[in-house]
Amino acid sequence: MMKKLLIAVIVLIAAFGASAQFRTRNVILVTLDGARHQEIFAGLDRELYPKIYRNGTDRETFRKFDAPDAKQRRAKLMPFFWETLVRSRGSIAGNLARASKVETTNNLLFSYPGYSEIVTGRARDDVIRSNDRVQNKFPSFLQFLQRKMNLDRNGVAVFGSWNVFNEIVTTDPNAFVVNAGYENSESSDPQIRSFNELQNEAPTPWDSVRHDFYTFSFAMDHLRTHHPRVLYIALGETDDWAHDKNYDRMIDALHRTDSYLKKLFDFIDSDPQYRDKTTVIITADHGRGSTENDWNSHGEEVPEARNIWMAFVSPDWKQRGEWSKSTIYQNQVAATLTKVLGYDYSEQDNEAGKPIGLLFKR
Ligand SMILES: [Zn+2]
């Protein structure tokens, strides 16, 4: 009798597989292009600011976001991120002041190599050496999950402000929804459809990157309408304003991004498919320099751009605030997001970065 019961239990465990050990049923990845750890952890950079803007302390942005200490400044800049996400729901790695490091393993320190490392789980500095619109030769975790979870074209979706996401995130351009650059939304919602025209009528200064507002609005519309199990939202303005040496606009973009995160989590919490069943990772493709000469820049000539940051919110991971004394890598995102759904990414790429160990410690 006992033997039969034991066998039944074993069969049950086998049938539900690894996924039964976690509550996560959906994953969402959010990236903020080139968002520096300096602003994420310490808010407006009050050392740098007066070097960028003469008489900077009189400026509106400085008066709005300055405060005596780093914790106050970052809470002013990204109130939802710090007060709700990190303090009460998740954790964040990458604060160098606490000896917590998050590093890229690619040595190129610009966007395509960084995003490819995130979505494929491995740096390919020998092959991926430019931001050109070339279809990725290496399959992503998005493709792996689509196959494993049997998801249709809408079940996996990527919304990006930069048009090159069409090529970065998949070897097969027709496998799932990718909406990036000044691409129209396929939505049937009249307001969202009106944004198709608006995004072109109110363009950014850059040919290949639209305003994050449209990217985020299209992503939220897809989330409400199609309920994807796997969603990637790739925001871009933080990088482009920095390249243009427009620190104020970069700060504004971070502040707006914080309000987008609040909207995203308000939706997650309101919807039965997502509430208490969704794991979210928020990170960046690369960092930037720290001085008045290179804060705007990144790439091989700015080695500090290797330092990024990574935030985690999941019903399966402990709330642990700010990490300290540890090093994790950009190439671990793919295996981490697949593991929390119950799958083993090494089946697709044995040499990809492994899941982030600390997250899975009870
Ligand atoms: Zn850049």
Boltz pocket constraint, residues with backbone or C-beta under 6 A from the ligand:
constraints:
  - pocket:
      binder: B
      contacts: [[A, 34], [A, 110], [A, 111], [A, 239], [A, 240], [A, 243], [A, 298]]
      max_distance: 6.0
